[in-house]
Amino acid sequence: MRIFVVGGTGAIGRQLVPMLVASGHEVTGGSRTSEGVEQLRAQGARGVLLDVFDRDAVADAVAAARPEAIVHQLTSLSGGSPVENARIRREGTRNVVDAAKRAGVRRIVAQSISWAYEPGDTPADEATPLDTTAPEPRSVSVGGVTALEEAVAELDEHVVLRYGTFYGPGTWFAPGGFMADKLAGGGLPANDGVSSFVHVRDAARAAELALGWPSGAVNIVDDEPAPARDWVPVFAEAVGGPAPEATSGGAGWERGARNARARELGWEPEHATWRTGFFRQD
């Protein structure tokens, strides 16, 4: 299959592109930097320098690649800005979807998140509504996700992967990463807020499998949603940081998510829980 991976050098793209190449697919990857283009070529893909905010450039790149499917892994997480990440989900996704329509691409697999659901007391499944009435600043992120999911649904075949919080190489939760620094500075609370995690290799594997899944949203999370008072001390041990004292509190939307649908579709995480996965950073 001819596949265009938009965001081919991000945390997921770096894992996904070699998987797709190894499976025999003809892969084109987009990157915003020349270094990223060289990385894609080294992995056996065709690398394309691409600014996803340049509507015409996106259209030309997709038309030239003639993909049968697009895998959308665009994020803007390196700076930690929810505003920039929401922009890339709104504007970048719009450009990608319009380019796909123009080129006759019928299938898209797109990265979303599993913590955009409305507040609740139990982990969310895919039928749970998104938190579209959230106040600021949460409304920025949820609005970006909503725009992304609505845009990709315009294609006949569309799979939205609602990923858990990434950990593993190249993520915020890697040793020396953003969250390790936050922990060291005393800014990571061990409270009652519940999170769901997923290792980046498991996330990438889900994207490959989703090329053959029916349309719809699928939570891609591990088997153990957990409150921060449980997972933060384990993360601290894994990265060699100080474990904070457990506290109460947490937002209503911090509820985690269920992965039953993904398992029904044949996805099985290699790292079924963060309890052991945090100690695997390969």
N, C-alpha and C positions, 0 to 999 in steps of 0.2 A: 504494500500500500504506500502511496505517496502521502507523506505527512509533513505539515508545516507546524513546527513548535515555536509559538510566539512567546518570548521570554525564555529562550533556550539555554541561557547561562545563569538563571536564578538557582535557588536552593533545590528546587524540584527539577528544573531543566537539566542541571548538571548530572543528575541521577538518571533522568528519563531518556535523554538522547542516546547514550550508549546502549541502554536496554532495547530501544527501538531498532537501532542499527544491528545489534546482535540477533534480533528476531527477523532480520531480512527486509525491513522496511527501507524505503528511499526517503531520507529525512532531510528537510531543510530547516535550519534553525535561525531565528532572528536574535540579534543582540544589539544593544545601543553603543557598544564600544568595539574598536578594532581588535582589542585583546580577546574579547568574547568571540568574535568571528574566528580568530585563529584557534581558540579552544574548541569550537564546534567542528572545525575542519580536522583537528587532531583526533576527535572522537569518531570520525568517519561520516560526518554530516556535511551538507553544503551550508556554509555560513553566509549570512546576509546582514550587512550593517543596516539597522532599522530604527527609526524614530517613530514610535507608534502614535505620536501626536501629529505626525505629518500624514494627513489623509491620503494624498496622492501617492506618497511613497509606499504606504501600506498596500494600497490597491495594486500598484505595479509589482511589488514583491510577491503578493499572493498570485497574481495572474501569471508571473514568470515561473513560479514553482508548480503550478497546476496541481495543487494537492487534492486528494480525495477526502482528506480530513484535516482539520486544524485542531491543535491542542494549545489552549490558551492558558499560559502560566505567568501572565503579567502581574507583577507587584512592584511596589516602590517602598520596600521595607528597610533598606539599608540606613536611611536617616531617621527611621522611627516616626515618620509623620503620617498620621491618619488622613490628613487633608490631601497630601500628595498621592497616597494609596487610593483614596476615593476617586481622585481625578483620573488616575490611570484605569480604574475600573469603569468609570463613566465614559470618558473620551476615548481611551485606548480601545476598549471593548467595542464601542460604537464604530470606530474605524475598521476594526478587524471584521466585525459582522457584515458591514456594508461591502467590504472587499470580498468577503466570502460569497455574498449574494451575487456580486458582479461577475465573479469567476465561476459561478455555478457549483460552489462547494455546498454539499448537503449536510455534512456532519461536523459538529464541533464538540469538544470536551473542554470544559472551562473550570478554572480554580475559583472556588468560593470558600466560605468559612462556616464553621459549625457553631459559632457563638453569636450569631445574629438573630437567634430565636427570641420570641417574647418571653418575659419572666415566667417562672414556674418552679415547682418543688421537685420535679423528677427530670431525668435526662430526656432531651427532646428527640423525637423521631422526625422523619421527613414531612409528616403531615402537620407538624406544629407550625403555626404562622410565624413569619418573621416579625421582628419588633419594629414595625413601621411607624409607630407613634412614640418612639423613644425621644427623650429630650436631648438637647446638645450637652456634651459633645458626641455622645454615642450616635446620634442621628446622622452624623457625617459618615461614619463607617457603614451603618446599616443602609443608608441611602445609596452609597456606592455599590454595595452588594446587590441591592434590589435592582438598580439600573443594569448591572452586569447580567443578572439572571433573566431579567425581562428581555434584554437585547439578544442573548444567545438563544432564547426560546423562539426567536423569529426564524431560525433555521429548522428545516424539517426534522433533522435528527440532532438532538442536543442532550448532552449529559453534563449536569452541574455537580461537581465534586465539592461537597461542603467539608473541607478538611478541618481536623482538629489542630491544636497548636503544634507546630513543627518542632522537632528536636533532632539532633544529629548534626553531621558536618555542614557548615555553611549557614547555620540557623542562629537565632538569638540565644538558644539554649546550649550551644556548644561551649566547651571550656574556653574561657577568655572572651566569650561573647557578651552581648548586651545584657542578658539576664544574669549572667554570672557577675558582671560588674554591678548591676543593681542589687544583687544579693550582698555583695561585699560592702556596699554603701548603706546597707540597712533599709533599702527601699522595696524589698520583696516581702509582703506580709504573708504570714502563715495563718490565714483565716478560714472562714467557712465557705468561701466562694468555690464552686466546683468547676473544674476544667476537664476537657478531654484532649488527649495528646495523640500524635502519630509520628512515627519515625519517617524521615524524608524518603528513605528507600521504599518503605511500605506505601507512602503517598505516591511515589512515582510508579510503582507497580500497579496501583489502582488506576492511574491515568492510562497506562497501556491497556489494561483489561477493559476500561470504559469505551475503547474504540469499538467494542462489540456489544455494548450494553444497550438496553432500550432507553428511550428518552426519559428524562426526569432528573430529580435531585437525589443524591446519595450521600449520606454521612460517611466520611472516611476517617474513622477514629479508632483508637485501640479499645480493648475490652473493659477498661476500668476507669470510668469517670471518677474523679476524686476531689475532695476539698483540699485547698492549699495547705491546711495544717497537716495533711498526710504527705503530699508530694513534695512540698518545699524542703523538708529535712532530708529526703532522699536525694533530691537534686543537689542540695548543699554538700552532701557526702560525695556525690559523683564528681563534682567540680572542685572539691577541696575548699569550700567556703564556709562561713559561719552560719549555723542553723538558728534562725530567729525563734523567739518564744511564740507559742501558739496563741492566737487571739480570736475573738468572735467577729462576726460581721461578714459582709460580702453582698454584692449586688444581686437582685432578683433574677437577672438574666444569666448569672454565672451558675448554670445548671448542668453543663455537660451534654453529651449526645449519645444516642444508641447507634450501634453499627450492624444491627440485624439485617437490614436491607442489603448492605454490601456483602455480608457473608452469604446471603441467599444467592447473590449474583456470582459467587465464586472467589471473592477476595478473602484471603486469610493473612493477617499481618504476621510477619516474622517476629516482630516485637509486640506481643499481645498486651503488655503492660509496661508503663513507664518505670515500674519498680526495678526491672532488670534492664530495660532499654536505655535509661539514663547513663548506664555504665558502659554502653556500646556506642562509641562515637565514630565508628568506621562506616 
